[in-house]
Amino acid sequence: MLLPAAADGATRTVGVDSQAFTPASISIRKGDRIRFTWIAGFHNVRRVAGPSFRGIPSRSSGSVTRRFTAVGRYRLVCTWHRDIGMYLTVRVRS
């Protein structure tokens, strides 16, 4: 028996813009995905704190989707723009 698509979790979008993630903070449920969509600039996405996260290599266009399977607070950063505060907080609840 196939389950409805909703059972797979939702997909939310985070923009990766010239100097910021938009939104800068997001709450999702365990099993949900975030689609990181590049809007402008050259960026990567790396974990600073929280559960394990498979980083995203530097790029300047396109999108990459990651599933969040552990409950907790993830603190992510673009290492190129750390000094100007390009951080993202992802709160994953059960």
Secondary structure, 3 states (H helix, E strand, C coil): CCCCHHHHCCEEEEEECCCCEECCEEEEECCCEEEEEECCCCEEEEEEECCCCCCEEEECCCEEEEECCCCEEEEEECHHHHHHCCEEEEEEEC
